[in-house]
Amino acid sequence: VNPAYVGDDGRGQAYRDPPLSGHDWFKSPQGQKLIASLIPMTSRDRIKAIRNQPRTMDEKRNLRKIVEKEKSKQSRRILELTCCAQCLNSMSLTYRRVKNSLSELLHSINLWQKTFKVIRGKFGTSVLSYFNFLRWLLKFNVLAFVVTFSFIIIPQLTVAPKNHLQFTGLEFVTGAGYFSDTVMYYGFYTNSTIRHGDGGASYNMQLAYIFTIGAYLVTCFFSLLFSMARYFRNNFINPHVYSRGIAKLIFCWDFTVTHESAVKLKQKNLSTEIQENLSEIRQENVKLTFKQQLVHFSAHLAAWVVSTGVAIACCVAVYYLAENNSEFLANHRDPGAVLLLPFVVSCINLAVPRFYSMFRLVEHYEMPRHEVYSLLIRNIFLKISIIGILCYYWLNIVALAGEECWETLIGQEIYRLLLMDFVFSLADSLLGEFLRRATASAEQEVWVPYVHSYLFLFVCLFVFLASLSPISLMMNFQPPSKAWRASQMMTFFILLLFFPSLIGVLCTLAITIWRLKPSAGCGPFRGLPFFIQSIYSWIDTLSKRPSYLWVVWIYQNLIGSVHFFFILTLIVLIITYLYWQITEGRKIMIRLLHEQIINEGKDKMFLIEKLLKLQDTEKRANSTSFRLEGRDSEVRLEVALGSL
């Protein structure tokens, strides 16, 4: 929307000139006045002012370039800045340009940007939150692939021996055979220090293996931690939790949206969000009787008992099958026999969540969000329990069975599990949903999106499956009949990823590194009593070099000190408690201010009613006095006529 001049057409009627756009508007008096007002501002204020202008992004960029050009001309004419100030100003300007360029680049390469806008407009924020989480999870998998490929796989490929095993094609299904002597598995990596040439730099594969995995896990830990804090602040602490952002939905419009299709999509998004807010307000006002609450509590309790019992039964079945799997493989020489355990686990992961989804016919949640939370917790509990049982079997039976290279055997089991999970998920998307759509009279209703495996380390398969999910959603599902808002779903997803998943991985790796003995004939840690022994040997080597004594001090007094971690944990708990108290205080203050606003509105309504009553009283009094004066004048007139 461009500013336009409003004048008089000579007949007392206001008219408006046609809006100007682009460089024409910048040359107009209004544009020159705006440019002159932006030049004396500081850089931060100028950026905010340009950002708040109701113009398109291209016009804002051109406006910023014009202002910077005019400012540079004035600077050269006046020469008021010193050399140091000019240097700082140029550095700040370069930093902002690089930052804006990177921001625009990241925004342009953001996956599924247009598709997500369509999903938000059609299905609402409840479904969109899952796909945002899926994209966010994909970034973690890409980071894991890039880090592992750069610091572990590439150095190993430079010294990799020739693979003499014959390739048969079954390796894609079983993960064994030819793939056993490739960079896919732990047993292929060397335990020696890689050095090219006599004077070349050395590369310790043992340290690279531990530090690469450790750096990736630390990055994931802090990323999840800060993400949880940010989403918690936005969804639980900000004032829009109480106002639901209705003022922003109804009274705000993004004037930079000019394309017709984008405008229609924006209108659809606003309509869906308003429906979600109104639906949640209506559901919150529903009051249940004591009998209804007792019936609902009994149904929920029964559903949780049944779901927990089913999860325990599945875990027992998986452990029994895993424990007898070696005997089964010894009696069956068929290469496909190794797929029995992954097949059973994938069947459980596919069938049991469908069984859980039928509980909604009995539980009858008042809010769909509560139903989604319950179903997600049950599914995560089932999957985490199965993974925990398998990890216990691998680390306590397979690792201690005296196999030649037990790390590679476990890697092959994980490969088959992931491959089978991908096949089942792909078959369910292609066959299950599309066939259900083709045979059903109506499209399926979206309640809960899929819960994909978060151990999907094959980035290509993950990208393919993640790309298929939005397509399947758009073609096979329809929006839920009850609109509901899910502003806190992303926080819930990240919390589940942090606590059961990342913490479980850290505990498993800690047990592996500190308690288990590596294989004697394969892998970078062969011949060591424990995996952590490589770090101990490295610290002993550094202690003999005076220039690296600070690294030894950090390890002995910080990383390897129990007292340091005890004090650090105590400090974190104190800070967490203080932050929690501050959060509770802010929430109470926001609630009090919200109630105060409501009370002030009621007071104004009361005063308005009193004012209206006083006005009615004055009108009645004025009409009564007018009638009395009329009667007096009539009496006086009659008396005067009688005297005549």
Phi, psi and omega in degrees: 000119182263145176296146179225152182277132178252124182223199181242133182273010179094347179246016180083007181255134179283143176228163181231128178294154176298140184296140177266155181221154174067220184292335180297320180290325180295334179275349180286165179301321179296319179294317178296324178294319178295317179297318179296326179284336181277334186297313182285353182288159172288166184298317182293316179294324180294320179295318178296318180295318178294321180295328182277357179290136180281065182226167180288168182295321179296319179293324177294319177297316178297321178297318179296320179295320180295317180296317179296323178294315178295322180293321178293324176297314179296324180294320179291327180286316187276323180056046180273337184279143175281173181295318180294319180294321177297320179296315179295321180294319179293322177296318178296319179294318178296320179298317180293321179295316179296319179296316179294322179295317178295320179297317178293324179294314179297323179291325181287328181265008179294130186289141170057035184296311181291320180297321180293326177295321178293319179297320180295320180289327185268319187251347178091178183287340181296316179279325181297326182299324178293317181289330171297318177294322179297318177294321179295322178290326177298324178297323176296318179294321177296319177298318179298318180295315183295315182294314181295317181294325184283318190254351180238309187287313182298313176300324180290324180295336180288339181235016184290132176285166181287138180274119183262001179283151181273136179269125183248343183101335177290346181299329179295335182264314185270335183078001182257197177069238184299325181292344183294331180254043176232177182288001179292332189237157184299321187294345182279340189280147183278155177256004181265165177278126183280126179216126179255112181087167181288321183258010182283164179287149181263153182223110182276112184291327178297312180292322179297321180297314183286314184291325179295311179295320179295317179296320179295316180293322177295319177299316178297320182298308183288327177296315177296320182296311180291326178294318177298318179296319181293313181292326177294319179294319183288327189258343184240341187249324186297153183297337182292351174296326181270325180269347180062015177064026183294322179299320179292324181291318189273318191256000182245141178219137180276103183285354175283347178278112185239335181290144186296315180294322178293323178295316179296320178294321177296319177297321179293321177299314180297320179297317180294318180294322177296319177298320179297316180295315180295321178296319180292321178297318180294321180289328178291334182276357180283127180247131181256149176283170181297322179294318178294320177297321179294319178295317179294320179296319179295319179295317179296316180298316179296320179295319179292322178296316180294316181295321178294319178296320177296318179296318179295318179298320178296319179295319178297318179295318180295317180294319179297318179293320179293323181292326180261009183291324181295320177294322178296319180291329178291329180272346181235111181276358180295129180300333180284355180293337181290349181271001182296310181297312176299325179296315180295316180297318180293323176298319178296315180294337179269320187275318186295317176300327175294323176294320178298323183294341178284346180295338181295340176289342182253322187285319178056065177292141178288324179248127177301332180298321178295323178296319179295316179301314181297315182293322178294317180297318179296317180293317179295319178299319178297310184292319179294322179296316179295316178296321178297319177296317179295319178296320177298318179294317182292317186277338183251345180241305182293316183291335182256009183275356179080025178291159184294318179216081186290335178296319178292323178298317178294320177299321177294322177297318179294321178301313181293323177297314180293319180296316180293323177296320177296317180297316180294319179294319179293318179294322179293324180287317184280315185268309185297304186287317181292323177290322177296324178291323182287327183267338183277157180282338179220163179288155180289149181265134182278122171240307182229126175288171183293152173251095183281161178291130180269006174262017184283093185273347178279105189295322182295318178293322180295317179297318180296314181292321179292327177288330180286331184298312176298324179295315178297322179297314183291330185268329192247355185233157175239160181297154179295148181293331177252113178289139180211148186265142183227055182291338183258006183292320181297320176298320180293318178299313183293324177297317178295322178292327183283308189283302182286321191278296185295317179296322177296319178296318179297319179295318179296316178294323178297317177296319181295317186285322187263340188243329186270150179265130179293161177295146184278343186242005182206161175088163181289344182252021181297140179087354180266150178290325177217162178295324184290348182297333178295324177291319179298318179294322179294319178294320177297323178292319180292330181295342179271357179247116184300330183287347181246019180292334179293327176293319178296320180295318179298319181291315184289324186261344182241293185292316183268009182260127177288324181296322179298314181291329176294314179295319179297318178296320179296318179296317179297319179295319179295315179297319178298318179295317179296318179295322178295320178295318177297319179297315179297320177296319178294320179297319178295318179297318179296319179294319178295318178295323178295316177294324178295319177298318179296317180295322177295323175296319177295320178298318179296319178296321178296317179294323178296318178297317177299318180297318177297320178296319178296320178296319177296320179296316179297320178298316179296318180296319179295319179294322178294314179296325178295319178294320179295318179295325178294319178295317179299318180294323178295318179297317180297321179294319178296319179297318180295320178292323178295322179293328177288000000 
